[in-house]
Amino acid sequence: MFKENLKMSWTNVIHHKMRSALTILGIVIGVGSIIALITIVKGATSEMTGEFASFGADKITVSVMGTPLKQGLLDSDIQRLSEIENIAGVSPTVSGVASVAADGIEKKDITVQGKSDVYFSKTEDLLDTGRGINLLDIESENKVGLIGSAIAKDLFFGEDPIGQKLVIGGVSFTIIGTLQESNSFSGSSTNDAVIVPYTASMKLLGTGYIKNVDVYMADAEESQKITSDIEAALNEAFNYNEEGFSVMNMQDMLASINQMTTMLSLMLGGIASISLIVGGIGIMNMMLVSVTERTTEIGLRKALGAEPRRIQQQFLLEAVFLSSIGGILGLLSGTLLSFTVCSLIGVSFSLSFSTVLLALGFSTVIGIVFGIAPARKASKLHPIDALRSV
């Protein structure tokens, strides 16, 4: 009997092609919206999280605003930070803007960054050619530097820049390496930057203070304690004026970002689910019309001994057919849409199994929930009342 009901339900769905198509359309829009929104948001947030993670999940960033009595950090303060327990390294950063020139070609307003050997030992996928800054460069204040891909292309097109001279702010530096090309998604591109030893950059840029420091943790699980120890050391350095500095724990930031993106995905999924509910109402409306149109058929089947639950089963199967077809078409359209959008905006496309399961499962549940009322109405029709319409 179940196979017969299955066949009759399918026949009725394909018999009313236009009505079924319009009913299915609501489910397609709902499922497609859920899959597209969640997938696109996940791709975008994954890109953002990846960029933040590339800064170093095991890194704590210290930014110094300074006070009237102390404008920034000194080498003695850097040494104090490096002595904190579970610290794997401390990398000062000195930043400024200067013009660079080579062979009569000049580029203005180039970012000059002063870094330490720790930065190169702790940062992956940084070098393209040559070597990074080492401890000897720092201690001897060697006038050496690394250039970004855009500078290498503009000033040394078709040449090997390693070993050549680069004039930075009127001072000659020897190029010891080139940096890999980076994207500008987070605004941290080094394509138009020059990196030199921070000890040499302080003289070059005319500053006696360090404004930014990256502290690398040996054990990221101790990040809270390490952060507290860093804040204690900085409080002592700035006479307990907390407005003189800020400490940012990258792990805490990543956790906050993941929490916000999860909430955003759920919110967007909930908004898209409204269209699924509208589609479910469309299924219920179609099934109620179908029950009215097939009153005579229902009466005849009951008169011939069909049980109410068999009648209910047939109409419920029709509702599930409609929602399932809509769910599958919605899955295909949502996948295509999200892949297209992700490609256009330049983020990674990744369709998770949980998203597919959520969308298809929700569409099936919608079909069952909104198909119950019409199915029950059909099963409760009295044979004599139904046959009166003949």
N, C-alpha and C positions, 0 to 999 in steps of 0.2 A: 504493500500500500504506500510505503514511503517513496519508492521509486516512481510510482504513478503520480503522487502529489508533486514530486520534483519535476517530472516531465510536464505536467499541467501548468505548474507555476512558470516554468521557463517559456512554454508556449504562449501564455498570456502576456509575458513581458515583451516578447518579440512581436506579438500580434499588434500591440499598440506602440509602434515604433516612435512616433513623434512625442507622445505623452511620456513614454519611458525615458526618451532622450532628455527632455526638459527636466524631468525629475532627477535623473542621474547627474545633470549639469551642476546642480546645487552641491552635491557630494563631491564632484570633481573639483569645484572651486575651493571648497572647504579643505579637502585633503591636500590639494596642491599648495594652498596658502600656508598650511602648517609646515609642510616639508620645505618649501622655499624659504620661508621666514627663518625657521630654526637653523637650516643649513647655512644660509647666508650669514646670519648673525654668528654662528659658530666659526665659520671661516674667517670673518673679520676679527673676531675677538681672539681667535687662535693666532692670527698674524700679530695683533697687538701684544698678546702675552709673550709670543716668541721674541718680539723686539725687546720687551722689558727683561725677559729672561737672558737675552744676549748681553745685557748690561752686567749680568752676574747675579744668580740667585744666592750666591755665597758672599755677596758684597754689601757693605754698609757705606752709604755715601754721606760725607760731611760737607756741608756748605757753610761758609763763614761770611757773615755780614759785617762783623767787626764792631768795636766799641770805640768811644773817644780815646780810651787809654791803650787799646790794642786793636789794630786794624786787621790783623790776620795772624796766621800761624807761622812759626819759625821752625827751623830744622830741629831745635830742641823739643818742640811740641810734637813733631813727627816721630822723633825717637821715643818720646813718652808713650805715644799711641802704639808703637810697634812692640813695646814691652808688655802690653796687656795680654793676659792669658787667652789662649785659643785664637790668637791673631797670626795669620799665615803671611801677611805682608801689608805694607802701607804704601800707597802710590799717590803722591801729591800731583796736582794738576795746576799749571799756571797758563792762563789763556789771554790772548790779545790779538790785535789785528795789525798787519804790516804789509808792505809791498814786497814782492819777490821778483827777482830778475835773473836771467841767464842768457848769455850770448846776445845781449841787446834787446831781448824780449822781456817785457815787464807785465806783471799781473798785480793789480792793486786790491786792497781790502781782503787779503788772504788771512784765514784763521791760523794763528800760530799757537800750538799747544806744547807746553813743557810737561814731559812725562818722565817717569823713572823706569828702571829696569824691571821693577815688579809688575808694572802695567803690561809689558811685553811677555813676561813669563806666565801671567795669569789670563791673558786674553787670547782666545783661539781664533784661527782664520783671519788673522790681521795682516800678516806679511804676504806680499806677492813675490817680490824678489829681494835679495840682499839680506841684511841682518837687522835685528832690533837694537835698541839702546841697552848697553850693559852697565855694570857697576862702575867700571873704569871711566866710562863717559861721564857718569854722574860726579864722581869724586874729582876728576880732572877738569870738569866743565868744558869738555871737548865740544868744538864747534862742528857737530855732525847732525844730520837730520834725515828724516824720511818724508817722502812727498806722496800726495794722493794721486789717484789715477788721472784726474782731469789736469792737474799741473804737469804730470809727466807727459801727457799728450800734447798740451799747449806749448810747453817750453822745450821738450826733448822729443818731438815727433820723429819716429823712425830711428831713434838713437837709444843706446843703453845709458840711462842717467846715473848708474852706479859709478861713484868715483868722480863725478863731475861737480863743479862748483855752483852753488846757488847763493845769491846775495839776498839776505833777508834783512830788511830795514837798514841797509847800508853795511851790514856785516857779512863776510863770506863764510859759508858753511859748506862742508863736503857731504854729498848725498851718499848714504850708506844703505838705503833700502827704499822700496816702494810699497805702498799700501794697496790691499785688494780693493776693487771697486765695491762700494756699498750703496744700498738704496737709501732714500730720504724719507721713508715711511714715518720714522719717529723724529725727524729733524736732526739726526746724529750722523749725517753723512760726512765722511772724511775725504771725499773726492777732491775737494778744493782746500785741503788743510796741509799744514807742515808740522811734523812732530820733531821736537828737539829735546835734549836733556833739560830737565826743569831747572837745574842749577845755571845752565847757560841762558835759558829763557828769561830768568829773573833779571839778569843784567841787560839782555836784549830789549826787554819790554819796560825796563826801568821801574821795577817793583821789588820791594824787600819783603813782601808777605805772600803767603800761600792762602788762596781763597777756597780751594776745593781739594778734598782728599777722599780717595777710595780705600776703604779698609776691607781686606779679604779675610774671611773667617776660615779657620782650620776645621771647625766643626759647626756646620750651619744649624744643628739642633740646639746649640747654645746661643742662638742669635739674641734672645732677649737679655741674657746676662751680659753678653759682649756689648750690646747697645747701652746697657746701663753703665758698664765700666767706661765706655767711651764718653758718655755724657758726664760722668763724674770727673774724668780727666780734663774735659773741655771746660766744665764749670770752674775747676781750679785755675785753668789757664786764663779764663776771662772774668775772674773775680766773682763768680756765681751770677753773672749777668746772662741769663738764658736767651736774651734777644740778640746776642752776639753770634749765635751759631744755630744750625739745625741739623738733626741727624735723621737720615731716612734709611730704614731697613727694607731692602728689596724683597725679602721673603714676605714681610707683612703686606707690602704693596701688591705682590702677586696674589696673595690670598684674598685681598680685598677685591682685586680685579676679577678673579675667578668667581667670587661670590656675587658680584654685580652682574657679570655676564650670565650666570645661571638664572638669576632673577629676571633679567631681561628676556632670556629665551623662553622662560615659563610665561611671562607676561604676553609676549608676542604670540606664543602658542595658544594662550587662552583667548586672545582677541580673534585669531584665525578660527578658533573652534566655534565662534558664534555663527560663522557661515555654514559650518557643518550642522548646527542645530536648525538653522533655517532650511537647509537641505532635508533634514529629518522631517520637518513640518511638511515639506513638499511631498515626501514619501507618504506620510499619513494622509494627506489630502487626496493623493492619487488612489490610495488603497480604499479610502472611504467611498470615493466615486465608483471604484471598481466593484465594491460590495453592493452598492445601489444598482449598478447596471446588471449585476449577475445574481440578482435576487431569485429569479426563476431557476437558474442553474443550481443554486444552493438548496432551494426547496426540493427540486427533483432528487438531488443526491441524498438529502435527508430522508425523503420518502422511500428511497431505495435502500435505506439502512446505514447510510454513512454516519459515523459517530461525530459528535461536535468537535472532539479534539483533532479529528482528521481534517475537518473543514478549517479549523484554526491553524493547523499545521500548513495547509496549502497557502493560505494568505500570508502567513508569517514567512514562508519560504520566498514568496514573491518580493516581500520587503527586503529580505536579506540579499536576494539576487541584485536588486536595484542598488543597494548600498555597497555591495561587494564590487560590482562593476564600476561604480563611481569611485570606489577606493583605489582600484587598480589603475584606472585612467588618471586619477588625481596623482597617484604615485609617479606615473610616467611624466605627466606634465610638470609637476613640482620639481622633479629631478632635472628635467631639461631646463626649466626656468632658472633654478638655482645654479646650475652649471654655467649657464650663459652669463648670469649676473656676476658670479665669482670670477669668471674669465675677464669680464669687462673692467671690473674694479681691481683686478690683480691680487686676489686673495686665494688661498688654497680651498679646493672643493673636497669635502669629505662627507659623504652621506652615511650616517651611523645607523646601525641596525635598530637601535632603540627608537630613533625618529620614525623609521619605517613602521615598526611595530606599533608605535603610538598612533600614527595616522590611520593605518589599516584597522587596528583594533577599535579605535574610536568610531570609525565609519561603520563597522559591523555592529557595534553596540547601538549606534544611532538607528540602524535599520531594524534591529530587534525591538528597541524601546518604542519607536514610533510606529512599528508594525503591529504591536500587541493590541492596541485599541481597535483598529479595523478588523483584525483577525477574531477578536472576541465578539465583536458585533456580528460578524458573519456566522460564527459558531452558535450564537444564541437565537438566530432567526427560527421561528416556528414554521415547520413545513407547510401547514395550511395557509398561514399568512403569506408565506413566500409564493405559494402557488396561485394565490388570488390575482397576482399581477400577470398571469398567463393570458 
